[in-house]
Amino acid sequence: MTFNTLTRRHFLRTTGTALALPLLEFPTHAAGIPQTLAELWADFDPRREPLEIEILKAWEQEGVVCRLIRYQVGVFKGAPARVAAFYAFPKGGTKLPALVELHGGGQSASLNSVVTYAKRRYAGISLNWGGNKLNFGGAPVTYDGPQTDWGKLDATHPPQRNKANHFAGSLAPDEYTLDAVESPRNSNWFLVLMAARRAITFLEQQPEVDATRIGAHGHSMGGKLTTNLAGIDPRIKAAVPVEKFSHSTGNLPELLG
């Protein structure tokens, strides 16, 4: 496969928003720049590469099956990028509507959210895209096992390894970017959206999930990600972006039909 480098000007003119990118390595070329959204996504298939799912912890509480997992987003610069997440569903549930939750800036994946979703009779996955240490809610009980690891990239929110904040608009290349030239692939929004699209694939593969009824929810930075995700992945059938955190997803099963 051949992937092309996009300029900042082309990206803003063509899309005006953040989009995800293909998995694996990203050769850069000055020619053959995609001119349409369809061309940009032509070589991307979020189902193609194995997720390499790790179940880090599994338990049940209040009739809800809970799992702490990690899955592979892709391999970049020769190193895998993995995102940790909480996944939960009601015990014995079948053909469940499902939800991808995207946390806000400075926060982390929410176990409480996915347990709440499960009690409302749908499956939920909450991504720890920002890289903060996972915790199990309530008292500050943190998890010291494997966490989100972006490998040779850095799509965590500040503070981060990378001194440049690639959520804030900089597309200049550095040690932690995909491309060695100024490119929209160097935006961290791209990487997180890839992780979110891979989370949809995870949900599709779960036997208790109805793959035709998957929605997305997020607040603050997660709200922006939710809007973008719904716009680029047709597998999202309902989306609820919000400015401030709230459990405002009670109507998602109805929205998901």
GIKA-V516647 format. One record per helix or strand. SS is the DSSP state (H for helix, E for strand). FROM is the first residue (numbers start at 0). TO is the last residue. If there is no record, write none. Layout:
BEGIN
ss=SS from=FROM to=TO
ss=SS from=FROM to=TO
END
This chain:
BEGIN
ss=H from=7 to=13
ss=H from=36 to=40
ss=E from=53 to=60
ss=E from=63 to=75
ss=E from=78 to=89
ss=E from=95 to=101
ss=H from=110 to=118
ss=E from=122 to=126
ss=E from=134 to=134
ss=E from=141 to=141
ss=E from=148 to=148
ss=H from=183 to=185
ss=H from=187 to=203
ss=E from=208 to=218
ss=H from=220 to=231
ss=E from=235 to=241
ss=H from=251 to=254
END
